[in-house]
Amino acid sequence: MTLQHDNATSYTSHSVHDFLQDRNVSVLPWPAKSPDLNPIEHVWDLLDRRVRARAIPPRNVWELAGALVEEWGNISQQELANMVQSMRRCTAVLNAAGGHTRY
């Protein structure tokens, strides 16, 4: 298994590192402060845009939760696959040592 996290200090502590190492979990090298590279951030953006585009916006937290669940179900497998495929950007960023890339 390979884990991807955002290098927040709570995830990079010695205890977390030891925990993952003891369980043979490798960690994907990840540039610090790079949430835009994470495909889940693009999913959250997609959900946000879909909920905001509704003809009748959610009026409370319960309606918002329902709208998010409904819109989550409307995301196609192809859209998710495209986001995962976009992970090649990570290699480009790592190769550029965090500098500019063509992606």
C-alpha positions as CSV (number, residue, x, y, z in Angstrom):
1,M,0.0,0.0,0.0
2,T,1.2,3.5,-0.7
3,L,-0.2,6.4,1.4
4,Q,-0.5,10.0,0.1
5,H,-0.8,12.8,2.6
6,D,-0.1,16.5,2.5
7,N,3.1,16.6,4.7
8,A,1.3,18.4,7.5
9,T,3.4,18.3,10.7
10,S,0.9,15.9,12.4
11,Y,1.6,13.4,9.6
12,T,5.3,13.7,9.5
13,S,6.0,13.2,13.2
14,H,8.3,10.4,14.3
15,S,5.5,8.4,15.8
16,V,3.5,8.5,12.6
17,H,6.5,7.6,10.5
18,D,7.3,4.7,12.9
19,F,3.7,3.5,12.8
20,L,3.6,3.4,9.0
21,Q,7.0,1.8,8.7
22,D,6.1,-0.9,11.2
23,R,3.1,-1.7,9.0
24,N,5.1,-1.6,5.7
25,V,3.1,1.3,4.4
26,S,5.2,3.4,1.9
27,V,4.5,7.1,1.7
28,L,4.3,8.9,-1.6
29,P,6.9,11.6,-1.8
30,W,4.9,14.8,-1.7
31,P,6.0,18.4,-1.9
32,A,5.0,20.5,1.1
33,K,2.1,22.9,0.7
34,S,0.9,21.4,-2.5
35,P,-2.9,20.8,-2.0
36,D,-3.6,21.6,-5.6
37,L,-1.7,18.4,-6.6
38,N,-4.1,16.2,-4.6
39,P,-6.9,14.9,-6.7
40,I,-9.4,14.9,-3.8
41,E,-9.1,18.7,-3.7
42,H,-10.3,18.7,-7.3
43,V,-13.2,16.5,-6.3
44,W,-14.2,18.9,-3.5
45,D,-14.0,21.8,-6.0
46,L,-16.3,19.8,-8.4
47,L,-18.8,19.1,-5.6
48,D,-18.7,22.8,-4.5
49,R,-19.5,23.9,-8.1
50,R,-22.2,21.4,-8.6
51,V,-24.0,22.3,-5.3
52,R,-23.7,26.0,-6.0
53,A,-25.2,25.5,-9.5
54,R,-28.4,23.9,-8.1
55,A,-31.6,25.7,-9.0
56,I,-32.6,25.6,-5.3
57,P,-29.6,26.0,-3.1
58,P,-29.4,24.2,0.2
59,R,-30.9,26.2,3.1
60,N,-29.4,24.4,6.0
61,V,-26.7,21.9,7.0
62,W,-29.1,18.9,6.4
63,E,-30.0,20.0,2.9
64,L,-26.3,20.7,2.2
65,A,-25.3,17.2,3.4
66,G,-28.0,15.7,1.2
67,A,-27.0,17.8,-1.8
68,L,-23.3,16.7,-1.4
69,V,-24.3,13.1,-1.2
70,E,-26.5,13.4,-4.2
71,E,-23.8,15.2,-6.2
72,W,-21.1,12.8,-5.1
73,G,-23.3,10.0,-6.6
74,N,-23.5,12.0,-9.9
75,I,-19.7,12.1,-10.4
76,S,-18.9,9.7,-13.1
77,Q,-16.2,7.0,-12.8
78,Q,-14.6,8.6,-15.9
79,E,-14.3,12.0,-14.1
80,L,-12.7,10.3,-11.1
81,A,-10.4,8.3,-13.4
82,N,-9.3,11.5,-15.1
83,M,-8.4,13.1,-11.7
84,V,-6.4,10.0,-10.7
85,Q,-4.6,10.0,-14.1
86,S,-3.7,13.7,-13.5
87,M,-1.4,12.4,-10.7
88,R,1.4,12.4,-13.2
89,R,1.7,16.1,-12.2
90,C,3.3,14.9,-9.0
91,T,6.2,13.3,-10.8
92,A,6.7,16.5,-12.8
93,V,6.8,18.6,-9.7
94,L,9.1,16.3,-7.8
95,N,11.5,16.2,-10.9
96,A,11.4,20.0,-10.9
97,A,12.2,20.1,-7.2
98,G,8.9,22.0,-6.6
99,G,9.6,24.5,-9.5
100,H,7.5,25.2,-12.5
101,T,6.3,22.4,-14.8
102,R,4.5,22.0,-18.0
103,Y,1.4,20.5,-16.3
